Structure formats: C-alpha cells, structure tokens
Amino acid sequence: MAKQTIETLIEGGKATAAPPLGPALGPTGVNIGLVVAEINKKTADLKGMQIPVKVTIDTATKEFTIELGTPPAAALIKKEAGIQKGSGNPLTDKVADLKIVQLIKIAKTKEDSLLGSDLKAKVKEIAGTCQSMGILIEGMPAHQAIESITEGQYDEIIKSGKTELTEEEKKQLAEEKKKLQEDMEKRRSEFEAKAKEILKVNEKEPKKARKAMVEAGIPQMIIDEIVPEEKAAEGGKK
C-alpha cells in the first residue's frame, strides 16, 4: 500500500487550496477540498498561529489522515498573554503577566518537544521563554519566578495539573496588562524626549549623538528611530 506524506506550515483555521498546500496535494489525486476542510476544523482554536501539519495519503484509495504538530512555545505564550508580539526590550519593558496555570497549560501542550524530565522542569522551560519576551509570571520577572518554581513554591499547583484561569484571574491579568502597557508607553515617551534633546545638542554630529544616547541608557530601538545608522554614517563622511 503506497503512501505519500505532505508536510507544511498552515495558519490555524486558514488552510486553502492555494500554495503551499494545494499544489503539493494535487499530484496525489486526493480531494483537496476535504483535506482543507478537515485541517481548518482541527486548527480552528489555533487562529493566528503557524501549525505544523502532516497529511498522509493512501495513493490507491485516496484516503488521508492529518496529524498536527504544536506551535512554537513563543506563539502559545503570546496566545495566552493576548499579545501580538513580545517586548522589544525585555529587560525593562514588560508587556504582559501570566499565571503559573497558563505555563502548565503551555508545557502540557508542548510536552513531547520539551527537554524537561517532568512537568515542573517543563514549566521552567516555558518560563525561560517568557524571560526573553518581556513577560512577567505571577507579577514577577521570569528569572525570579523560575527561582520560586525551583524552590517548590508552586509544587502543589503544578502537581494538580490545573490549566484554566478563574474569571477573577482573567480580570486581574487584563488590568495588569493595561497597566504595563501604560507604563511602557510613558517610559518610551521619556526616552524619546531625552533622545531628541541629545540630538538637538549634536545636530551636526549624528554619530556622536548616537553614542551619547547609548551612554544615556536609551534603548537601541529608539536610537535607531531617532538617528538611523545610515544617517550617522553619512554625517561622519561629511
């Protein structure tokens, strides 16, 4: 019995007969419409995320099976946090807060691809990804949360396997995210104002202005917006 396997990435709930899926399935003779419908049904709850999909077709009977991989941990974290992207400056700008139960949920979803030997270790892996994205855990910076997990502070809840938030917790996290966003916007405005002051003083020497901004602790992203490297290079040549 000959079988053919097609593997690709599909945005949750948005599979179509267009590339990359349609052209790959065409030569197999399988009913593409049925495959697309089945994939969209299976990925309906994963909208906005890229999902690894494997379609195995029996070339004789044209029957097929669909297996879904799991999205990257970062994509699942963003979904739980309700954000489009992580922080551009994770050390200072925090974009959201997650509860341990949400990390448990993500760790369970990704358990087959995580290195940890048990659920506690896998939760710590997810927390490590939160660190690089500027996401708090239980109101703490992720590295502090990892220490608390290691010390056993959350052993009971991890052992319980709880993965769902209460309505009160959802409300609390929404309020915290709003506050974090306001704080981040305020800090950005302050950094931009400071950068513009420095540029004004060094208007004819953009390269010197960039250096002064770095020394003043202004985030690189804002420096690049106020004085792009190309502009600094041109100023140096002149």
N, C-alpha and C positions, 0 to 999 in steps of 0.2 A: 504494500500500500504506500504509494508515493505521497509525501507531504512537502509542502513548501511553507516557509516561515517568513513573514514580513515584520520587521521591527522599525518603529519610528516614534517620534515625539508628537503628541497631539495636545492642543489646549483643551482642558476639561470642558465637555459639553459642546465643543465646536468642531468636531470631525466633519469633513466634507469629502466629496469625490475629487476635489482639486488636489494638486500636489501638496504634500508628498505621498499621501495615501492612495488616491485614485490610480495614478499611473503605475504604482507598484503592484496594486491588486489586479489591474486589468488583464495582464497575461495569464493569470491563474484561472480565469473564467468564473470566479466566484461572483455572487450577486453583491455588487459594491454597495448598493443602497441598504441592503440588510446589515452588512458589516458596519457601515457608518451609523445606522440607527442603533445598533447594539452597543457600539463604543460610546455614543452620546448618552445612552441610558446608564451605562456603567460609570460614566465620569460626570454625571450631572451635578454632583455635590462638590466637584473639584474645579469649578469655573475659575478662570484666571490663572490656573497653574498648568505648567507643561508636564504631561503624564507620559511616561514610557509605556508604549503599547506593543504587544506582540500578537500578531494574528497568524494562526496556523491553519493552513487549508489542505484538505484532502483533495488532491488534484483529480481523483477519479470520481468521487461523489459530490465534490464542491461544497461539502460541509466544512464548517470552520469553528474554531474556538478562539476566544480572546482572553489574554492574560494582561493584567495591568501591573506595572511597576509602581513604585511610590515616588512622589515628587521629592525634590531635594529638601533637606531639613529646613533651609532658609525659607523656601516657599511655604512650607507648613507653618513656620513661625510667623511669617507675615500674615497668613490667613487667620491664625489665632489672635494676633495682635490687631487685626483690622487696619493694616497699613499697606501702602503701595511699595515702599522701599525702606531699607534700613537707614541708619544715620550716616551722613557724610563725614561726621566727626564723632565717632562713637565714644571717645574718651570723655568728651564734655557735653555732647548733645544726646539726650535720651529721648527716644521717640515713642516709647510705649512701655507698659508694665504687664508682666504675665504672672499668673499664679502657678504654683507647683503642679496642680492638677492638669494644667494645659501642657506643661512639659511632659507629664506622664502620658498624656494622650498622643503627643507627637512621638515620644520614644516608643510607644507601642506600635504606632503606625510604621515606624522605620526600624523596628527591632531586628529584622533579618539583615539589614545592611549596616548596623552599628557594631562597634567593636567590643563594647562593654559585656562583661560576663553575666551580669544580672540587671534587673530593671533600674536599680539605684545608679549603677555605673552608666547606663544608657541615658538616664535623666541628666547626669552630669555632662555627658557629651553634648546634649541639646543645649544645656546652659552655656557651654563654651561657645556655641554658635551665636547665642543671644549676646554674648560679650562683644563679638565682632560687629554686631548690628546695632549696638547702642540701645539695647532693650533691657530694662530692669526686670528683676524677678522678686516677687513679694516685696516690692518697694526698695530693693537693694541693688547695687551694681552687681552684675552677674558673677564677678570673681568672689564677692562676699557670699553670694548665695551658694556658690559651689563649696565654699568652706563650711557653710551651715549644713549643707547636704552631707558632706563628708563626716562631720561631727555627729550626725544622726538626728538632727533637729526635725527632719521630715520623714524619718523611717516609717512611722505609723501610717501616714497618708500614702506613701509610696507602696507599702505593703498592701494597703487596701485596694490599690489599683484604680482609685477614683479618677474619672476623666472629665466629668461635667461640672461646670460652674453653676452656682446658685444664682438666682435673679439679683440678689443683693451684691454678689461678687461682680456680676456683669456691669451693674450700675456703677460700682466703685471704680472698676477699671476704666470705664468710659470717662468718668470725671477726671481720673488721674491722667489719662491720655490727653485730654483737653488742656489740663494744666501744664503738662510737659511741653505741648505744642506752643502754648503762650510764652512759656519761659524761653524756649528755643528761639522764637521769633524776636523776643526782647533782646536776647544776647546777640543775635545776628545784627539787629539794628545798631546796637552799641559798637560791635566790631566794624561795621560798615562806616559809621560816622568817624571812628578813630582812623580807619584806613584812608578815608578821604582827607582828613586833616594832615596826615603824613604825606600824602600825595601832593597836597597843596604846597607844603613846605619844600618838597623835592620835585616840583613840577617838571623841571628841565632835566632831571636825572632819574628816570623811571627805574633804572636798575638799583640805584641807591634807595629809592622809595620801597621797592620790594624787600630789600634787606632789612630796612627799618621796620617794616610791617612784621616780618618774621621775628625780629627781636622783641617786638611789642606783644607777641603771642597771638597774633591774628591768624585764624585758620587759613590753611593754604588755599582752600576752595574760594574764599572771599578775596584773597590776594590776587588769584588768577582772574577773578571777575573785574576787580578794580584796575589792576595793571597786568594785562596778559604778558606772558613771557616774550611774545613776538614784539610787543611794543617796547619792552625793556631792552631787547636786543637791538632794535632799530635806534633807540635813544643812545645806546652805547656806541654804535657806529658813527652817529652824527657827532 
